[in-house]
Every structure is written in C-alpha cells, then in structure tokens.
C-alpha cells in the first residue's frame, strides 16, 4: 500500500471537484454549458490492482480538447477518437502476456461527444489490460 497512489487519487478527485463547483454558480445564460464544467471530451480513469477490497487505486482526469492530464494523453485521446470513445472497441494489440493472475480493474466515467461513458472491466493482469485498452489506462508510466 502506498500513500502516493492515495494522494494521486485525492488530487485528481479535488481537481474534478474544482471543475464542477464553478459550474454550479453559472448564470442562466450559461446554462447550456456542460453541468460538470469541463468542455469537450473527458474521462476520469482509475486502475485498481488486486481484488475489489484493494486500496491500491490510481486515477487521473483525461481531457482531450486539447489532450492533457494523463501521462500519454495525446495517444489515449487518439485511440479513443478512432473508436468514438468506445473503450471496448479499441483494437487488441498482439502481445504475449504472462499467465499470472494479478487482477486489475479499469474504470472510466465521463463524456465523449456528448455521450455519457461508464466503462468497467477486470483483466487478469496489467499486460492483458494494456493489450486490450492501449494507452487509455497507462496511468503509471
């Protein structure tokens, strides 16, 4: 268990909250803006290592207009753009992954082209997750 990962998650959650709070005080003329205060395509991404009881979770806010907030933002946004934000449609990479069970759960929640995104998938290990989701959940490197 590391305190760095908890601090990262907390910092990302505070950033998301900071983006939401200003939207609450908008005048009626600005009511057409998204209610979350973020313009364009965005996803809050988390990766949890271990079983569901684990507290080893990393997270970040991926913004795609322009790409930022993620170690590989440009690549992740390009991959998402190619599949219209459908993470499960990202083409699987042809790689050899070890047959070691070390589960990771990837979760994405946000908005892509005005459509709500809520994706959760548990993979047998990080290699399989990377092969199936590309750069989208590459949060640590």
C-alpha positions as CSV (number, residue, x, y, z in Angstrom):
1,X,0.0,0.0,0.0
2,X,1.4,3.4,-0.9
3,X,0.3,6.8,0.2
4,X,1.4,8.2,-3.2
5,X,-1.4,6.4,-5.0
6,X,-4.0,7.6,-2.5
7,X,-2.7,11.2,-2.8
8,X,-2.8,11.0,-6.6
9,X,-6.5,9.8,-6.4
10,X,-7.3,12.5,-3.9
11,X,-5.6,15.2,-6.0
12,X,-7.5,14.1,-9.1
13,X,-10.8,14.0,-7.3
14,X,-10.1,17.5,-6.0
15,X,-9.3,18.7,-9.5
16,X,-12.6,17.2,-10.7
17,X,-14.5,18.8,-7.9
18,X,-12.8,22.2,-8.6
19,X,-14.0,21.9,-12.2
20,X,-17.6,21.1,-11.1
21,X,-18.0,23.8,-8.4
22,X,-17.6,26.8,-10.7
23,X,-20.3,25.4,-13.0
24,X,-22.8,25.4,-10.1
25,X,-22.7,29.2,-9.9
26,X,-23.2,29.9,-13.6
27,X,-25.8,32.5,-14.7
28,X,-28.9,31.2,-16.6
29,X,-27.4,32.5,-19.9
30,X,-24.6,30.0,-19.5
31,X,-26.9,27.1,-18.6
32,X,-26.2,25.4,-22.0
33,X,-22.6,24.6,-20.9
34,X,-22.0,21.1,-19.6
35,X,-23.0,20.7,-16.0
36,X,-19.7,19.3,-15.0
37,X,-17.8,22.4,-16.0
38,X,-15.4,20.6,-18.4
39,X,-15.6,21.4,-22.1
40,X,-15.0,18.8,-24.7
41,X,-14.3,15.1,-24.3
42,X,-13.1,13.9,-20.9
43,X,-12.8,10.7,-18.8
44,X,-11.9,10.2,-15.2
45,X,-9.9,7.0,-15.3
46,X,-9.0,4.7,-12.4
47,X,-7.0,1.4,-12.2
48,X,-7.3,-0.7,-9.1
49,X,-4.8,-3.5,-8.6
50,X,-5.8,-6.6,-6.7
51,X,-9.3,-7.7,-5.7
52,X,-12.2,-5.4,-5.0
53,X,-11.1,-4.9,-1.4
54,X,-7.8,-3.4,-2.5
55,X,-7.0,0.2,-1.9
56,X,-4.2,0.3,-4.5
57,X,-6.0,2.6,-6.9
58,X,-4.6,5.2,-9.3
59,X,-6.6,7.7,-11.1
60,X,-6.4,10.7,-13.4
61,X,-8.6,13.1,-15.3
62,X,-8.0,12.7,-19.1
63,X,-9.0,15.8,-21.1
64,X,-8.9,15.6,-24.9
65,X,-9.6,19.1,-26.1
66,X,-6.6,19.6,-26.0
67,X,-5.0,16.4,-24.7
68,X,-3.8,16.8,-21.1
69,X,-3.9,15.4,-17.6
70,X,-2.6,11.9,-18.5
71,X,1.0,10.6,-19.0
72,X,0.0,9.6,-22.5
73,X,-2.8,12.0,-23.2
74,X,-2.3,12.5,-26.9
75,X,-2.0,8.8,-27.6
76,X,-5.0,7.9,-25.4
77,X,-7.2,10.6,-27.0
78,X,-6.2,9.5,-30.5
79,X,-7.1,5.9,-29.7
80,X,-10.4,7.0,-28.2
81,X,-11.1,9.2,-31.1
82,X,-10.6,6.3,-33.5
83,X,-13.3,4.3,-31.8
84,X,-15.7,7.2,-31.0
85,X,-15.0,6.9,-27.2
86,X,-15.9,3.2,-27.0
87,X,-13.1,1.7,-25.0
88,X,-14.2,-1.8,-25.6
89,X,-13.8,-1.2,-29.4
90,X,-10.1,-0.4,-29.1
91,X,-8.3,-3.0,-31.3
92,X,-6.4,-5.5,-29.1
93,X,-2.6,-5.5,-29.5
94,X,-0.9,-8.7,-30.5
95,X,1.3,-9.3,-27.5
96,X,2.3,-12.2,-25.3
97,X,1.3,-11.8,-21.7
98,X,2.3,-14.0,-18.8
99,X,-0.4,-16.3,-17.5
100,X,-0.1,-14.8,-14.0
101,X,-3.3,-13.9,-12.2
102,X,-2.8,-10.5,-10.8
103,X,-6.2,-8.8,-11.4
104,X,-6.6,-5.2,-12.3
105,X,-9.9,-3.3,-12.7
106,X,-10.1,-0.4,-15.2
107,X,-12.9,2.1,-14.7
108,X,-13.7,5.1,-16.9
109,X,-16.5,7.6,-16.3
110,X,-17.0,10.8,-18.3
111,X,-18.3,12.2,-21.5
112,X,-17.4,11.7,-25.2
113,X,-19.0,13.7,-27.9
114,X,-21.9,14.5,-25.6
115,X,-22.5,10.8,-24.7
116,X,-22.0,9.5,-21.2
117,X,-19.3,7.0,-20.8
118,X,-19.2,4.4,-17.9
119,X,-16.8,1.6,-18.5
120,X,-15.6,-1.1,-16.0
121,X,-13.6,-4.2,-16.8
122,X,-11.5,-6.5,-14.7
123,X,-8.5,-8.0,-16.5
124,X,-6.4,-11.0,-15.4
125,X,-3.2,-8.8,-15.2
126,X,-1.8,-5.4,-16.3
127,X,-0.4,-6.8,-19.5
128,X,-3.8,-8.0,-20.7
129,X,-5.3,-4.7,-19.7
130,X,-2.7,-2.8,-21.8
131,X,-3.1,-5.1,-24.7
132,X,-6.9,-4.6,-24.7
133,X,-7.1,-0.8,-23.9
134,X,-4.0,0.6,-25.4
135,X,-2.7,3.8,-23.8
136,X,-6.1,4.8,-22.2
137,X,-5.3,3.2,-18.8
138,X,-1.5,3.6,-18.9
139,X,-1.6,5.8,-15.8
140,X,1.7,4.9,-14.2
141,X,4.2,5.2,-17.0
